[in-house]
């Protein structure tokens, strides 16, 4: 089987619109959560989100192309362009039939859908955009990347809710491992901060309403948490077979060595309270990587800042690691980004790669009163230098979807 490496990374996020600013803000423990200024929130209980800022789709895609696409595609295309540029790949020399795209979105083009529903009701059916359907379907990010880069290999949009990024990375990893492609774009994108989706999550009592202090609203593993914070963006990586990367002297940032997936088979929105599915996915990922649990240097937790979710993940980690559970540091990027939904896994994979490269673990901020039931080694409030070799990244989603990847320092 082929070894699989990461040769490119791109991110659009509440903490920055390229990898270096995103990483610097994570290490500094800065929050990207702020007051929502895109629509009137006076009738909402929650008025905060992790918004992408200073992003100009027209300058990146051109005005005509940007107008045709939903913002989730804008984010995906921008992140893919960064990853492609960093990888130093060349369309003139790569085999297009061996280049593929696995990029998903949990909700797709909801902003475009809402705008066209408003148009339909106000002006009638003749004014609805003929491009509505291709703009809203969640596979369009994958399709647009494929079209731009001439990727004629496998193209897919996994829809596994908030585990999309890891599902895409894991499935792309397996495809390359078994010889189905040489190079893959993989990750996720999301732009779902709308009046409608905010209302739905609010009514499900899932969101934090710490509006008076947005930077402290997302607080995984803290006893005072009151829900998660919606966020948006994209995280996309270039995965490549090691043999292909070495032939072209490519930059190599990390190696993917394992992937595990499972289902809770429990509830449409709630995590299994004992973390059974999370445990199975982590166990499967370690088995796939052919490593033991004591070889893990760090865990990037899913940790959305909900009581059931945080506690069940900790239980799963304890079951996986046994007596050594307290010896492995855990970090939660969502404390700073908020929950980027389908984009979270890709962005958090990039954070983990940077962490392994630079030997520093970003903090879980807002750890003021740690939940006594989340009593493992959480890297709290301040980044921690540490020698890192292998990292585990968890992503879990509505419907009980669980996806875990194992990343290793390239040697």
C-alpha positions in Angstrom: 0.0 0.0 0.0 1.0 3.6 -0.7 2.1 5.9 2.2 0.0 9.1 2.2 1.4 12.6 3.0 0.0 16.1 3.2 1.6 18.5 0.7 -0.8 21.5 0.8 -3.1 23.2 3.3 -5.6 26.0 3.0 -8.0 27.6 5.5 -10.7 30.3 5.8 -11.7 30.8 9.4 -12.8 33.2 12.1 -9.2 33.3 13.1 -7.7 34.2 9.8 -8.0 33.5 6.1 -4.7 31.7 5.5 -2.8 29.1 7.5 -0.2 31.3 9.2 -2.6 33.8 10.7 -5.0 31.0 11.7 -2.2 29.2 13.4 -0.7 32.3 15.1 -4.1 33.2 16.6 -4.6 29.6 17.8 -1.3 29.6 19.6 -2.0 33.0 21.1 -5.3 31.8 22.4 -7.4 34.4 20.6 -11.1 34.0 20.1 -12.7 34.5 16.7 -16.2 34.8 18.1 -18.0 38.1 17.8 -21.4 39.8 17.6 -23.3 38.9 14.4 -23.6 42.0 12.1 -25.0 40.4 8.9 -28.6 40.4 9.9 -30.9 41.7 12.6 -30.5 39.5 15.7 -32.8 41.6 18.0 -35.4 38.8 18.0 -32.8 36.1 18.7 -31.6 34.8 22.1 -28.1 34.2 20.6 -26.4 37.1 18.9 -22.9 35.8 18.5 -21.0 33.5 16.0 -17.5 32.7 14.7 -17.7 34.9 11.5 -15.2 34.9 8.7 -13.9 38.5 8.4 -12.2 40.5 5.7 -13.1 38.0 3.0 -13.6 39.4 -0.5 -15.0 36.7 -2.8 -15.0 39.0 -5.9 -11.2 39.5 -5.6 -10.5 35.8 -5.3 -13.0 34.3 -7.8 -14.0 37.3 -9.9 -17.3 39.1 -9.6 -19.1 36.9 -12.2 -18.0 33.6 -10.7 -18.7 34.8 -7.1 -22.2 35.8 -8.0 -23.0 32.3 -9.3 -21.8 30.5 -6.1 -23.0 30.3 -2.5 -20.6 31.6 0.2 -19.8 28.0 1.2 -18.3 27.5 -2.3 -16.4 30.8 -2.0 -14.7 29.6 1.1 -14.0 26.2 -0.4 -12.5 27.6 -3.5 -10.3 30.0 -1.6 -9.0 27.3 0.7 -8.4 24.9 -2.2 -6.4 27.6 -4.0 -4.1 28.1 -1.0 -3.6 24.3 -0.7 -2.8 23.9 -4.4 -0.4 26.8 -4.3 1.4 25.5 -1.3 1.7 22.0 -2.7 3.5 23.3 -5.8 1.5 21.0 -8.1 1.3 21.9 -11.8 -1.7 21.2 -13.9 0.5 20.8 -16.9 2.4 17.9 -15.5 -0.1 16.1 -13.2 -2.2 13.2 -14.6 -5.8 14.6 -14.4 -7.3 11.1 -14.1 -5.2 10.6 -11.0 -6.3 13.8 -9.3 -9.6 13.8 -7.3 -11.6 15.9 -4.9 -13.4 14.8 -1.7 -14.8 18.1 -0.3 -18.1 18.2 1.6 -20.5 20.6 3.3 -23.0 19.8 6.0 -25.7 22.3 5.1 -24.7 23.5 1.6 -26.0 26.8 0.1 -28.6 27.7 2.7 -28.0 31.5 2.3 -28.8 31.2 -1.5 -31.8 29.1 -0.7 -33.2 31.6 1.8 -32.6 34.6 -0.6 -34.4 32.8 -3.4 -37.4 31.9 -1.2 -37.7 35.6 -0.3 -37.5 36.5 -4.0 -40.2 33.9 -4.8 -42.6 35.2 -2.2 -41.9 38.9 -3.1 -41.6 38.8 -6.9 -42.9 35.5 -8.1 -41.3 32.4 -9.7 -40.0 34.1 -12.8 -37.4 36.0 -10.6 -36.0 32.9 -9.0 -32.4 32.2 -10.1 -32.0 29.5 -12.7 -28.7 28.7 -10.9 -30.5 28.1 -7.5 -30.2 24.3 -7.5 -26.5 24.1 -8.5 -25.7 26.9 -6.0 -27.3 25.1 -3.0 -26.4 21.5 -3.5 -23.6 20.5 -1.1 -21.5 18.7 -3.8 -20.9 21.9 -5.6 -17.8 22.8 -3.7 -16.2 19.5 -4.8 -17.5 20.0 -8.4 -16.1 23.6 -8.6 -12.7 22.6 -7.4 -12.7 19.7 -9.9 -13.6 22.0 -12.7 -11.0 24.6 -11.9 -8.1 22.2 -11.5 -9.1 19.7 -14.2 -9.5 16.9 -11.6 -10.9 14.0 -13.5 -10.4 11.4 -10.8 -13.0 10.5 -8.1 -15.0 13.4 -6.9 -17.4 13.1 -3.9 -19.1 15.3 -1.3 -19.4 13.3 1.9 -22.3 14.5 4.1 -21.6 13.3 7.6 -22.6 16.5 9.4 -19.8 17.9 11.6 -17.5 15.0 10.9 -17.3 15.8 7.1 -13.7 17.1 7.1 -12.3 13.9 8.7 -14.5 11.7 6.6 -13.2 13.4 3.5 -9.6 13.2 4.6 -10.0 9.6 5.7 -11.7 8.4 2.6 -9.1 10.2 0.4 -6.4 8.6 2.4 -7.7 5.1 1.8 -8.3 5.8 -1.9 -4.6 6.9 -2.4 -3.4 4.0 -0.1 -5.0 1.5 -2.4 -3.8 3.1 -5.7 -7.1 4.8 -6.7 -5.5 8.3 -7.1 -2.1 10.0 -6.7 -3.4 13.4 -5.4 -6.6 14.4 -3.6 -8.2 17.6 -2.4 -9.9 16.8 0.9 -11.8 18.7 3.5 -15.0 20.7 4.1 -16.6 24.1 3.9 -19.6 25.8 5.6 -21.4 29.1 5.5 -24.6 28.6 7.5 -24.8 31.6 9.8 -28.3 32.8 8.8 -31.4 34.0 10.5 -33.1 30.6 9.9 -30.3 28.3 11.0 -29.5 30.4 14.1 -33.2 30.2 15.1 -33.3 26.4 14.6 -30.2 25.8 16.8 -31.5 28.2 19.4 -34.8 26.4 19.6 -32.9 23.2 20.1 -31.3 24.9 23.1 -27.9 24.1 21.6 -26.3 27.5 21.4 -24.5 29.7 23.9 -26.2 33.0 24.6 -23.2 34.6 26.3 -23.7 37.7 24.2 -22.2 40.2 26.6 -18.8 38.5 26.3 -18.5 36.7 22.9 -14.8 35.8 23.3 -15.7 33.7 26.4 -18.8 32.0 24.9 -17.2 28.8 23.5 -15.7 27.0 26.5 -15.3 23.2 26.0 -14.8 21.1 29.2 -15.7 24.1 31.4 -18.4 23.8 34.0 -20.0 27.2 33.0 -20.5 26.4 29.3 -24.0 27.0 28.0 -23.8 25.6 24.5 -21.8 25.8 21.3 -21.1 28.7 19.0 -21.9 28.5 15.3 -19.0 29.3 13.0 -18.1 29.1 9.4 -15.2 28.7 6.9 -13.2 26.0 5.1 -10.3 23.7 5.7 -8.9 21.9 2.7 -5.8 19.7 2.4 -3.8 18.2 -0.5 -3.2 14.5 0.2 -0.6 12.8 -2.0 1.0 9.4 -2.3 4.5 9.5 -0.9 6.0 8.1 -4.1 4.3 10.8 -6.2 5.4 13.6 -3.8 9.0 12.4 -3.7 9.2 12.1 -7.5 8.4 15.8 -7.8 10.3 16.9 -4.7 7.2 18.3 -3.1 7.0 20.0 0.3 5.7 17.4 2.9 4.1 18.6 6.1 2.8 15.4 7.7 1.8 11.9 7.1 -1.7 10.4 7.4 -1.3 7.0 9.0 -4.8 6.0 10.1 -8.6 6.5 9.8 -11.5 5.1 11.7 -15.2 5.7 11.4 -18.3 4.5 13.3 -21.9 5.3 14.1 -23.4 5.9 17.5 -26.7 4.2 16.3 -28.3 6.2 19.1 -30.0 9.6 18.4 -30.3 12.1 15.6 -28.6 15.0 17.4 -27.3 13.8 20.8 -24.0 12.0 21.3 -24.1 8.6 22.9 -23.8 9.4 26.6 -21.1 6.8 27.1 -19.2 7.8 24.0 -19.5 4.3 22.5 -19.3 5.4 18.9 -16.5 7.9 19.5 -14.5 5.1 21.2 -15.1 2.7 18.3 -13.9 5.3 15.8 -10.7 6.1 17.8 -10.1 2.4 18.3 -10.5 1.7 14.6 -8.2 4.6 13.7 -5.4 3.3 16.0 -5.8 -0.2 14.6 -5.6 1.2 11.0 -2.5 3.1 11.9 -1.0 0.0 13.5 0.0 1.9 16.7 -0.8 1.5 20.3 -2.6 4.1 22.4 0.6 5.0 24.3 2.2 6.2 21.1 -0.2 9.2 20.8 1.4 12.5 21.6 -1.7 14.7 21.6 -5.5 14.6 21.0 -7.4 17.3 19.1 -10.8 16.8 20.6 -14.1 17.4 18.9 -15.3 19.2 22.0 -18.0 21.6 20.9 -18.8 23.1 24.4 -21.9 21.1 25.1 -22.2 19.2 28.3 -23.3 15.8 26.9 -20.8 16.0 24.0 -17.8 17.0 26.0 -18.4 14.5 28.7 -19.1 11.6 26.4 -15.9 12.3 24.4 -13.9 12.3 27.7 -15.4 8.9 28.6 -14.5 7.6 25.2 -10.9 8.8 25.6 -10.7 7.2 29.0 -11.9 3.9 27.7 -9.4 4.1 24.8 -6.4 5.0 26.8 -7.1 3.3 30.1 -4.7 4.1 33.0 -2.6 6.3 30.6 -5.5 8.7 29.8 -4.1 11.4 32.1 -0.7 11.3 30.3 -1.9 12.5 26.9 -2.7 16.2 26.5 -6.0 17.2 24.9 -6.8 20.5 23.1 -10.0 21.9 21.7 -9.7 24.4 18.8 -13.4 25.2 18.9 -12.8 27.2 22.1 -11.3 29.8 19.7 -12.9 29.2 16.3 -16.4 28.3 17.5 -17.9 25.2 15.7 -17.2 25.5 12.0 -19.7 22.6 11.4 -18.7 20.7 8.2 -15.5 22.8 7.9 -14.3 21.9 11.4 -12.5 18.7 10.6 -10.4 20.1 7.8 -9.4 23.2 9.8 -8.6 21.2 12.9 -6.4 18.8 10.9 -4.4 21.8 9.7 -4.0 23.0 13.3 -2.8 19.5 14.3 -0.3 19.4 11.5 1.1 22.7 12.5 1.2 21.6 16.1 3.2 18.5 15.3 5.5 20.4 13.0 6.3 23.2 15.6 6.0 21.2 18.8 3.4 23.4 20.5 -0.2 22.6 21.5 -2.7 25.4 21.2 -4.7 26.0 24.3 -8.3 25.3 25.2 -9.3 28.8 26.2 -12.0 29.9 28.7 -11.0 27.2 31.2 -12.1 29.0 34.3 -14.0 26.3 36.2 -13.1 23.0 34.7 -15.9 20.4 34.6 -15.0 17.8 37.2 -16.2 15.1 34.9 -13.8 16.2 32.2 -10.8 15.5 34.4 -8.0 14.7 31.9 -5.0 16.7 30.8 -6.7 19.6 29.0 -4.2 22.1 27.8 -5.9 25.1 29.4 -5.7 28.8 28.5 -2.0 28.9 27.5 -0.2 27.0 24.7 2.1 24.2 25.8 5.4 23.3 24.1 5.8 19.6 23.8 7.7 17.1 21.6 5.0 15.7 19.3 5.1 12.8 16.9 1.6 11.4 16.5 -1.8 13.2 16.9 -5.3 12.0 17.0 -8.1 14.3 15.6 -11.7 13.6 16.5 -14.8 14.8 14.6 -18.4 13.8 15.4 -21.6 14.8 13.8 -25.4 14.8 14.1 -26.9 11.4 13.3 -24.1 9.7 15.2 -21.4 10.0 12.6 -17.9 9.7 13.9 -14.6 10.0 12.0 -11.1 10.0 13.4 -7.8 10.5 11.7 -4.2 9.9 12.9 -1.5 12.2 11.7 2.2 11.7 12.1 5.3 13.8 11.9 6.9 13.0 8.5 10.2 11.2 8.7 
